[in-house]
């Protein structure tokens, strides 16, 4: 619970700090003041913690920024509607620190063809397609499980059931992604690091799935991501080829990166 016994100066300081944070996304304080219908000089007094707004002016500010009167009592990050826990006060310097640090040079937007070993059959590999894109400062990965991969597990193969989405995070020497199917029925952790290639468009790493340990199935396998660019034609061709393949159908380069025949260390 927030403190209730604070001096007027402390409350003014809290409100001023919150107002500065709320105003950061606006390029001009003068324009923001005009939109709020508040005198610029008076608005600056709010920002500096010199003054409180009248109740009707406070209501106007809260309505404009979609916050409530707790803006007087606690940090605005704690009261913003639908605030993201990753970028909230508890995690922003930890998990959240990697959310907005992925530029296009590190992990570009577009379509990616992936290849990984099968979790269920050590003699086969799975190929598929994902799309990476930016949304509101975050890097998102979206794709669909192949019908064959879900069908062999006795799971529904509808388009909705096959869809997965995830959040990509910056790592010291690559990227990671937490990916889940709709309803969070299953999830996986992906790690990728760029490798030297002719077109500089290949990432290699591994994927770990969140299932209980068994004697017959793997939980972690190696994986390759190949950036195809933004061409719909290339994406459609990769989608049509998605599914299971054998070791003989892999290219020598893919076999080397996936270390076929070597146990995961």
Buried (B, 14 or more C-beta within 10 A) or exposed (E): EEEEEBEEEEBBBBBBBBBBBBBEEEEEBEEBBEEBEBEEEBBBBBBEBEBBBEEEBBEBBBEBBEBBEBBBBBBBBBBBEEEBEBBBEEBBEEBBBBBBEBEEEBBBBBBBBBBBBBBBBBEBBBBBBBBBEBEEEBBBBBBBBBBBBBEBEEBEBEEEBBEBBBBBBBBEEBBBBBBBBEEEEBBBBBBBEBBEBEEEBBBBBBBBBEEEEEEEBBBBBBBBBBBBBEEEEBBEEBBEEBBBBEBEEBEEBBBEBBEEEEEEE
